[in-house]
Each structure stands twice: as structure tokens, then as C-alpha cells.
């Protein structure tokens, strides 16, 4: 009896749900058919191959026959031929031989060169079906579009690899492609009860967690009848139970079964390699595959990876230097689940993975070149997962991985490093791990906590590291622990006690390479108390010794510190040269934290030379870097310095905002700067005419500074109060700044201000007595508020068209050309309403004229 035929349908008759995205893929299919007659769509299970083929067929001009053949239930050559014959209307007598059936099908395909035949779900067919398909193209005939999870063998097809939908939202688009499909299908399932605008961020995150895989998105959307988006996201730890439809109302009702179908088609060595690949995170290289998969059998890992790629179980990037491989999240979770069922399989694979990556990471950290840093950046997720597998692998490997990630070359934010070190140390303080390894981890976490402003926790970690250094007799750990304790005290402004710890560190130090770094810390303690005559020679000695030792990092930070002191002392030429050298070296080494600090002082150099435009640009960059790094003390200092430049530029609102942000950070992390921040707030108040508030702030600044040995800061505050600069500090940068800031305030603008309601509901144009209501003009209101916000937050910079579109028409999907037209129309309307000359165009965007004061009411 012949096999039961699969579905035969015409995609032009009705059709499934609204098609989302994939326009580029449709174009590629059309271009491929312009070059040849056989096109293959290849991709992982659930990626939407059938849906794309259906849409292409639906859009094909109805010039001739269109046939759609579902091969899901065909598992042999004869079943394949029979189902294609039925689809094409070829008579199939009961006694027909396979050879005759193949001939008739081939002739039918060759007879109509206007035919489009779609062969769906080809992957489970044997190689003989590939050969039969290839024979159809020995002479002219129909076009054939094949969907499959594996590549065709022996057929001269144009292969189009189909990736999941994009999870990145393009400018001007309300959703990413993946989120748009999720929203569209959720609305179909949940109806009016579903409001996508309430959970935009959750829906985008859910789309990312589902890999942008259309089947997974469809199955997740079906749950929105019962669950809110946040509930669906929270339950993805049970991914395969969530992503199924027990009622069978969807064509593919179970994501796990869909993946399992592909898994069982793999040969045993391919299955072993596939399961072992689930231990990787963030992709992996061929070298890593050799180390981790090489022990799974005798097959060459490269061949295994190629087979997995052919079966759409693996993805590969297109890096021109080195390819990286990965599994989609849902496929990886399936593999992890299967691997856990094999006795000892997960532990063996994870151990090989950990040994390889810890060794690689330690080698990369020891190299200072940019290539090593890029390689380390690629492997951060693999190293982090070793920490997360501490319970499986033990504390030793977890601590080593965490220490690699704690190195500046990894480029991770300090808050992340703190979490990783905490995970490696664990609640049991890494009991059973080598004591020196534990001590190093405590030293590293103590240092990171200092940068984050957690001084008590930092001190506790460093003191535990010191105790391990003493008990083991490791003088390097002991010296660095003393130095760390000194730096914590320095961060609190206790320079005297800090200096004592630095001196103890130098006494304990037995490593010549460590000595220049400790000398730099001692020198910094003198700089902290404005004892420049003692600090400067020590820093010059540090630079000489670190250059001789080849310690580029200490050499760079010593140049930075010496540049800061010379800048404070008023020697701008040498300061700028040293800071420039430091920035070049730190950029080469790769240290965003120190780069941010250096940029902030280079900005101060420009400010002292009168280049406010250059200074504001550098300050903005510095603050952004330090904010990303989370270095609290440096953030406070940079925000304060940025604010002083904004005051000099006349941007009092922006300056006040930065000073408000700096004050609590300074109070907690660098008390000596609290006083100068308060003084700068006094300057803002004075320039706004609030002389009483200014006097109060100046007094508070004096009181705050009296607790710290910073005579230069105190002298600067007294200059603001009207005192003459003391001779010892007359050329110092803070005193020079105070002299500039206390100068008579320039005459007020002759231009009347633009008055604007804080909620944007009305405005009053300069020189006008009439208020213009905007309550019913939502888009124009949003655009004007965005321009005012840009003026306050980024003075002098134009707001981009994309930002103004988002403000005026939030969430709308608008073509770029149409978006620009809308913004242009809104600006034109505002100008007609009285803001002609107030709204200016610059660098492809718009801004409020810097010459026009803006008052929020």
C-alpha cells in the first residue's frame, strides 16, 4: 500500500497570520531564482522556514501552477516520490516501480518551466532523495524551493541560511522584528486584554531570551491568554514546559519535540559533540572545540562542527579573522538536559571546559597587547560560567576564573567583578581552596569594593587578605594588602594613616616589580595633602623605575598622577604632556576606569587654557566612562570639574544638575571634595542672584574643608569669599578657578527668556506676553520638551531627529524619511507660534539657541 500523502496546499488560498520581517530574505530568494532553479532554505527548528516559503509562494505572480508539498511524514525515497507525484497530479498506479515513478516525476517537473514547487520539511529524507531531486535539474524545468534543517547533498542548489528574527530595534522602529512578531501573535491570542505598550521592555527582553526564534515566540504568545509578559519571562527557567501547546492548536505544538527531531537524525559522534557543546557560553573558537570536544571520540572536532552546522544545530559568525560557533539558547538548553542524563557527562565536559578557559585566561591576562584583550573579551561569558559552576567544579577553578575576570584587561564593570569574586569565594570563604588563591581573591574584591565606594567591606576583605599573607609568609600578598588598606584610608581622606600603611607595604615588599607601584601610592599620599615638593620627586622616581622594569601600567598611572599634581600646581605644559602620554598608554593597555580619570584632567587643562568647548567635550566623555565603570570617587571629582566648566560657559542649570549628582558621592567617597562641590553650588546661587544662599553654601564649604588637610581647596573657597589668594597657592588651578568664578557676572542676556511649563503644556516666546497652550498638540509638546531637556542635559548639542521622533511620537513605527518630515513640520509649527530664531538646526538635529535663556515654570 502506498504511503499516506502529506499536505498539498496552495499558499495563495487564504494564508496564516500577518507576515513580520524577513523582507531581505524574500529578496534573496527572488535573486537566487533569477540565477538558478533550485533554492534551499536551511535553518534550525522553529526558525520559520515554512512560513517564509509560504510567504514567498503567496507573493509569486500567478502566471502558472504553484504547488506546495509537505514532506513531514515522508521518510524514504519512495514516500518522497509518491508525495511529490500526488502534489503534481502525476498518476501513480499501484504496481508502478520506483524507477518509473522517479522518471514520471522528473518529466512532470521538466515540463513546466513556470511551475514553482515548494518542498517543505526535507530534512528527514535519505541521501537517495537528494540524488533524485538533483536529477530533476539535468534539463530545463520548474523552479523548486526546498525547506530543510540540513543542506542538500549532491544538488546544485543556492543555499540560503535562515537566522532567527533580529532582536535589535532599528532607529525609528517601535519594535525589533522578534518583538513585533511576539506582539502581533500575542494580540491574536489574548485580544483586547493585551496592551503591548505597558510592557515594552519586558517584551523585548522576552524576544531576546527566545533567540528571536519564531516558533518559540509563537508558543510564548499563546500563553498571554493566561499570563502577563513578566510571568512568561519569569518562567523561562522551565522553557520547554512553557513553550508548548497541549491542545495542539498550533502546527508545531512543542518546541522540545521539534529540536529532538533534529537531534535523533545526528550520527552518534555528532550527538556526543552536540551535547558537549552545551557547556560553552557566548560562543567558542575552534581551539576551544579541540580541547573540549576532542575527547568525545576519534572524530575531528572541525568535521563534527561542520556536520552540526549542516544540520542547523550550530550557528557560526562571519568574523573575517576567526570564526566563532554557538548554539541558540533553546537548542543549548535541550542539549544540557540530554547531557545531564548521561552519567558523569556534564561534569566531564564542564571540567574540560574550565581547564581550557582558565589556562587561556591566565595567559591572556599576562599579555598586555590589544589582541589578547580582544580575545579575553570574547571569552568573558565562558569564564563567568566557570564561576557559576563552582558547586560542580570546586572553588579552585572558580577562583582562578574570577581572578582572570577581575583583571583590568577583561574590561568588566567593577560591580560585575565584585559579584563574580563573591560567587567564587562563596559563603564558605572557599574552604579547601589554596590559601594564597583565596587571599588573592580577597585582595581583588577589596580593591574593587574601594572603587565602588564600599569602604567598610573593602577594609574587611583587605584585612583578611593581610592575615593570609602573614600566616603563609607570602610577602607579595602582605605588601599588596597593606597598600590596599592604605588606599582605602586615602579614599576617606585620612592621608596620614594611609601613608603609614604604604610605608609598611614598602617594608614588606620583596618583589622589585611591585616597588614602583607602592612608591606611587606613597607619593600620592603627599599629593593628597598638597605637599607637592615631596610628591613630585617621588613620582618622577616611580616613572623611572617602572619604565626600567617594563611595567607599563604603573608607568602610565604614575604619569597620570604626576600630571594631576602639576596641573594643580599650575604647570600646565608639563601636566598636559604627561596626561597625554598616560592616556595613550592606558588606551593601549585597555583600562576604561583610568582612561576616564585621565580624560577628566585633560579636560581641566583645556579649561585652564580657556578652551571651554574642548573641555566640555572631554568632560562628557570622561563622566560617561567613569559612570560605566562605577568608580565612585572618580565620578564625584569629574562631575565637580565638569560643573565648573559649565558655570564658566554660563550653563548654570546643567552645572547645578552635575553638582547635585556629585555631592552625595563626594560625601561618601571623598570627603575633601564635598567642600569644593558646596562652594561651586554657592557660585551657581550667586550667579542666579541668590546671594543669601550663596553665603550659606560658602560657609558650609569652609566647615567641611576644615576637617581635611587640603589647604589649596580652603584657599580657593576663601578667594570666592573675597580674600586675596595666598602667595603659596596663587598659581594653583583651584585658586585660579576661584578667581575666575568670583569675577563680576557678565551682564544679563538682552534676549528675553523662553518660558516653558515643566510638563510642556504651554510656552511663552521671548518678548511675548501671551502663553501658547500645547495641551492638545501632543507631538509638538513632546518635541519642545525634548529640546528643553537636551538644553539642560547636553547644552550646545543638537537633539537628533530620532530622539525628537521618540519624544513626539513614542512607539510609532515610522520610516526614516517620514520621521524627518514630521520633525521638520513640528519645528516649523513651533517657529510660526513664536520660536523663530529660538530653535536652530545643527549637525542634522535641532537645539534651542544657546543665546536664549530658558526658564522652566
Secondary structure, DSSP 4 states (H G I P E B T S, - for coil): -PPPP--EE-TTSS-SSPP-S-HHHHHHHHHHHHH-SEEEEE--TTS-HHHHHHHHHHHS--SS-EEEEE-TT--SHHHHHHHHHHHHT----TT--HHHHHHHHHHHHHH-TT-EEEEE--TTS-HHHHHHHHHGGGSS--EEEEEESS--SS--PEEEEPPPPP-SPPTT-SS-HHHHHHHHHHHHHHGGG--GGGGHHHHHHHHHHTTT-HHHHHHHHHGGGTS-HHHHHHGGGGHHHHSB-TT--SSS-BHHHHHHHHHHTS-HHHHHHHHHGGG--S-B-HHHHHHHHGGG-SS-HHHHHHHHHHTTS-EE---SS---EE--HHHHHHHHHHHHTSTTHHHHHHHHHHHHHHHHHHHHHT--SHHHHHHHHHTHHHHHHHHHTHHHH-HHHHHHHHHHHHSGGG---HHHHHHHHHHHHTTTTTTTS-HHHHHHHHHHHHHHHHHTT-HHHHHHHHHHHHHHHHHHT-HHHHHHHHHHHHHHHHHTT-HHHHHHHHHHHHHH---HHHHHHHHHHHHHHHHHTT-HHHHHHHHHHHHHHHHHHT-HHHHHHHHHHHHHHHHHHT-HHHHHHHHHHHHHHHHHHT-HHHHHHHHHHHHHHHHHTT-HHHHHHHHHHHHHHHHHHT-HHHHHHHHHHHHHHHHHTT-HHHHHHHHHHHHHHHHHH-THHHHHHHHHHHHHHHHTT-HHHHHHHHHHHHHHHTTSS-HHHHHHHHHHTTPPPPGGGTTSHHHHHHHHHTSPPPPPPSSPPEEE-TTSSEEE-TT----EE-TT-HHHHHHHHHHHHHHHHSTTPPBPHHHHHHHHSTT----HHHHHHHHHHHHHHHIIIIITTTEEEETTEEEE-TTS-EEE-
